[in-house]
């Protein structure tokens, strides 16, 4: 293990998110923990610059102190001391200006970029490294930006941060160019009509598709989505144009390999539970916020999904119902729900109250559940856990789904 070639290390880091990997290696052995930790660093204070070295492949700056300095200082250290860097994540407290964006071209091995722009918009003059494979767009997208990305071959593209809207015509053209490469896609869809959704049918290699604020999507637009047979994760929220019959039609046509499903902000109700159990019996993670389903139906649904590990809902559950899940659903590990009673539950599950989700300043509206509403891609609270005072400082592990990361 001490002599593993860099190619093997890079392959491991490309298929498993470094944060997830670093969180579990300590359970394997100290050597593996030290081995992975030597390639991933979280910069929080200026003295952490002294720990930078040429073997580092991942730099995360998500809750740093002011002593870290400006983004140009941070990037200059990275360029000089970490020539093999593959992933760079910097929060909004350290936005990059035009020159700093251009200086990233010196990091020739960079594959994953998740940063903020100083002027808070991205245009055709924003420089993105030609080797980038995974891009998180955190700023407003202006005319020409998506067109300027045509030289890239992206395996992952995500719209988060302030990137609420895009130019529909440019987005359609962008997806056509990237269709054969994309495996992980996150879009804000408030301006996408049924006609615009058709382009998703070309992205046949997608394993993860997250579509938020789908207010203009109707029953006529779901065929390209349900036709993606390789999907393992599907989030489709804010479908206010779907009636209960449309929801049933969607469920009965869902790709059978889906393990992670989010139907928040929809008319999903009690009548849809049995159909979901029949269609996706292997489901591992389910998010249902702002829906019409009731507590008893949710309990029955959870019992029907015998492989379910994560249940995330804003429905109020009674102590007896939570106790039933505790004793009769042995695979359920994480539960987030509402309980207003002053009771304490001793449980093997990681249990969190939905009333303690996020500060309101970090949410999008109208409400579509936590996955859709959170302000940052890398601070999404995908799984129930204790509430933190400031969400932007949080960097939880990714969803329990093994997907290629930063290829």
HELIX and SHEET records of a PDB file:
HELIX    1   1 UNK A    6  UNK A   15  1                                  10    
HELIX    2   2 UNK A   18  UNK A   24  1                                   7    
HELIX    3   3 UNK A   25  UNK A   27  5                                   3    
HELIX    4   4 UNK A   30  UNK A   37  1                                   8    
HELIX    5   5 UNK A   46  UNK A   51  5                                   6    
HELIX    6   6 UNK A   66  UNK A   68  5                                   3    
HELIX    7   7 UNK A   71  UNK A   81  1                                  11    
HELIX    8   8 UNK A   92  UNK A   94  5                                   3    
HELIX    9   9 UNK A   98  UNK A  103  1                                   6    
HELIX   10  10 UNK A  104  UNK A  106  5                                   3    
HELIX   11  11 UNK A  145  UNK A  148  1                                   4    
HELIX   12  12 UNK A  168  UNK A  178  1                                  11    
HELIX   13  13 UNK A  194  UNK A  197  1                                   4    
HELIX   14  14 UNK A  198  UNK A  202  5                                   5    
HELIX   15  15 UNK A  219  UNK A  221  5                                   3    
HELIX   16  16 UNK A  223  UNK A  226  1                                   4    
HELIX   17  17 UNK A  244  UNK A  252  1                                   9    
HELIX   18  18 UNK A  270  UNK A  272  5                                   3    
HELIX   19  19 UNK A  273  UNK A  279  1                                   7    
HELIX   20  20 UNK A  295  UNK A  304  1                                  10    
HELIX   21  21 UNK A  319  UNK A  328  1                                  10    
HELIX   22  22 UNK A  354  UNK A  356  5                                   3    
HELIX   23  23 UNK A  360  UNK A  362  5                                   3    
HELIX   24  24 UNK A  370  UNK A  373  1                                   4    
HELIX   25  25 UNK A  391  UNK A  393  5                                   3    
SHEET    1   A14 UNK A  40  UNK A  42  0                                        
SHEET    2   A14 UNK A  58  UNK A  61  1                                        
SHEET    3   A14 UNK A  87  UNK A  90  1                                        
SHEET    4   A14 UNK A 112  UNK A 115  1                                        
SHEET    5   A14 UNK A 134  UNK A 137  1                                        
SHEET    6   A14 UNK A 156  UNK A 159  1                                        
SHEET    7   A14 UNK A 184  UNK A 188  1                                        
SHEET    8   A14 UNK A 208  UNK A 212  1                                        
SHEET    9   A14 UNK A 233  UNK A 236  1                                        
SHEET   10   A14 UNK A 260  UNK A 262  1                                        
SHEET   11   A14 UNK A 285  UNK A 288  1                                        
SHEET   12   A14 UNK A 310  UNK A 316  1                                        
SHEET   13   A14 UNK A 334  UNK A 338  1                                        
SHEET   14   A14 UNK A 350  UNK A 353  1                                        
SHEET    1   B 2 UNK A 121  UNK A 122  0                                        
SHEET    2   B 2 UNK A 140  UNK A 141  1                                        
END                                                                             
